[in-house]
Structures are given as structure tokens and as C-alpha cells.
Amino acid sequence: MHNLLLLLIVSVSVLSVSPRGQADELEKAYQKEYAYLVAEKKALQNRLTELKTSQQSVLRKIKGEIDQLQSQYLGQQNQVDRTNRLIADASRDVDFNENDSLILDTTLIQAKESLSKLDQDLDESAPTDQQLNAAITAAAEVIRKDGTVQQQAGEFFAENGKHESGTIYTIGRIARYGVSDNAAGALAPAGEGNFKIWDASTLSSAQALSENTQPESLSIFLFESPIKAIEKQEEKTFMKEVDAGGLIGMIILGLGAFGALLAIVRVILLAMFSANIQGITRKIGDTLQTGTIENALAICKRNMSSASRVIAATLRNLDKDRDHIEDIISESILSENAKIDRFATTIIVIAAVSPLLGLLGTVTGMISTFDIITEFGTGDPKLLSSGISEALVTTKYGLVVAIPMLLIGNMLTSWGTRTKNDLERAALHMINKHKTSAAHA
């Protein structure tokens, strides 16, 4: 292209200086140059074709190498995946083996501890599988023995504490019977591996086992361990509970009995004072309608009740003005208040004092318990039972006395209030109905 431009410049220069006659030579020069350019173009096209062919060959070669490398990569990746899976499987196998080994070791430890309590030991120097087989064999033997009744010569204590020698029948590890010439019965742990006859009622069961017979019912005493002694629980009675409560418990019970007696007396008094107030009022009213005040006063005199006394005081003063009569009624009812409210305050006081005494017993019982702990420690719970019993029993008695006393006291107080209201109502009824007629009389 550069040569073509140069030729054009030269041609222009020649045209500007040459005559018209040299046009043919210039055309030939153009044709020659054109032919050269065509040849050059063809050479370039051929070169381009060769380059494309060469590049395609190279690309095919490179693509083949890439495919080969990719295939090799995928194969290696698959190999890596297979290796990872094998490693994971191996890790799981190792974990399973470790878990199995841990379970096996734990099982052997538990088996050794359980068998050692039965005076059986495993050979720890033996391989693990042999120890496991030995443990299973020993456990099977223990289970077999637990399902049978075994007998052996042994010693035990009778109910009276006498030492006896005879035959001991063992039912598994949960029950035993002792049979000797002088005593027989179910055995209970007496401490330190010794046994004692628990109850005489189990005599027939022990004799049946000794005679190899099956009774209809088997009296049995089940125990968990022969090491710790088991004592009979004494039957609780009311007097034993009172003794456990101590002096304060007795005082509370005494107050409760005294309060109950006062409540009974108060019920009787209220029944007398409030007896048939309406009936007496009606009877006296009918007498006033048909008779005189003296006849009504005679009826009041025969009925010795609060209503009769209040109505009698009203009738004697019917001829006075109303204010004066009402004052007399109020005075008469006030004089009856002392009788109607008799023992009411005492019953309420007992209801209030009883729980306080129970609390006092609780405090003294806890003080006694702490004194015992300070002196003897907490090793023996029996030493602490007296103080704890006093603390709980006194609280119980305090509430047992206070609750019914409070209820009864309030009920009787309400009864007394109703009685006083009825008395006032009866007196006012006499004033309202008979004052005018009495004044005329």
C-alpha cells in the first residue's frame, strides 16, 4: 500500500512535468503495478489461508490436550472422592470400634462392681473377651440362684434376742427364713450381715419351706440389703403422740378440752335464754287482749327466760312515756347481756392462744433438736426425732384446737346477737301494740 501511494505521487509529478505523449507508458506502469498488487494480494490470501489452517491445527491439538487434561482431572477427582469415602468409612469404623470398646469396658466395670457385691471376682489379667464371657456366665448363675430356694446351715436371732443355730432358707437375694428347734420365721436384717426373726406370724411359712411344701399364702419379708438393720415401727397411739408433744402439747389439749366444755355450757345457756321468744311474745299478747297486765306478768313469772324478764319489765312500765320505757328496755337487755355472752370471750381467747402455744412448742422443739445436733451430731436420726416430734405435734394440736374453737365461738356469738335482737324486737312489739290500751286501763 505504501508503494502504491509513492507511485501515485510520482505519476502526478510526471503528469505535471511530462507531455501528453507519455500517457501510454504511464498506463503500462499502472497495469504493471496493478499486476504486482494482485499478485501481492494473492500471496497474502494464500498466506492467510495457511495461517488459518495452521491455527486450526494448533487449536485442534490444544483442544485435544485440554480434553485429555480434563479427562485426567475428572479421573483424579473421582479417585479423590473414592479416597475420601474410604477415609470416612474408615473413620466411622474407628468410631464404632471405639464406642464398642467403651461400651465393653463400661459393661465389664459394671459387671465387676455387681459381682464384687456377691463376693465374685473376675480375672483382670485375662483378655477382655474372656472376662466378658466369665461375667455373663457368673450373671447367669446368679439369676439361676435368684430363681431358686436354697438352704444352708446358719445362725440368726429369735424374737426374744436369743442366738439360734439352724437352717436358713434363702429366696434369691430378697428374702430369708430361719428354722431352728426353738424358733422359726421370716428373717430381717439385724445389721452387719446378721439376721433376726421379724414376726411370729411368719412361723407357718418357714415351717412349710422346711417341710418342702407349698402353702396357700407365703408370709414374706423383703429386704434390699442385709447390711443395714431394720427395726419395727412402733404403732402410734394417742397417748404416745401426746407424750411426743411434751408439756406444751398437754397444755394445748387441756385448753381445747376446757374450751369444748365452755362451748357446751354456752350452747345450753343460749338455748335457755332464747327459748321460744316468739311463742312467749304471742302468748303474752293474747293474754293482754283478753285479760289484764297482772295475768300477763304471771305468765312471765312462770317462764324463767330472758324474753320473759324483758317483757315483764316492759309491761310494768307501759303507763310511762315511750322514751322512759325504751330506757328501761335497754337496761333490762343490758342486764341479760352478761348471761347471754357468758364464756364467749374465753372461747375466742382459747382459739387465739392455741396456735401461739403451738408455735411456742415448735420453737422449743427445734431448740431441743439443735441442742442434740450440737452434742451428738446428725449421725443417728432417732436422736433428733423427739425434738422434731415436739415441734410438729404442738403445731398440729394448736391448729386442731384453734380452728373448731374459732368457728364455734363465732357461731355462738352470732346466736347471742340474734337473741338480743329478738328480745329488743319483742319488747318494742309490746310497746307498739299494747301501750295505748294499758294507758286507758
Secondary structure, 3 states (H helix, E strand, C coil): CHHHHHHHHHHHHHHHHCCHHHHHHHHHHHHHHHHHHHHHHHHHHHHHHHHHHHHHHHHHHHHHHHHHHHHHHHHHHHHHHHHHHHHHHHHHHHHHHHHHHHHHHHHHHHHHHHHHHCCCCCCCCCCHHHHHHHHHHHHHHHHHHHCCEEEEEEEEECCCCCEEEEEEEEECCCEEEEECCCCEEEEEEEECCEEEECCHHHHHHHHHHHCCCCCCCCCCCCCCCCCCCCCCCCCCCHHHHHHHHHHHHHHHHHHHHHHHHHHHHHHHHHHHHCCCHHHHHHHHHHHHHHCCHHHHHHHHHHCCCHHHHHHHHHHHCCCCCHHHHHHHHHHHHHHHHHHHCCCHHHHHHHHHHHHHHHHHHHHHHHHHHHHHHHHHCCCCHHHHHHHHHHHHHHHHHHHHHHHHHHHHHHHHHHHHHHHHHHHHHHHHHHHHHHHHHHHHC
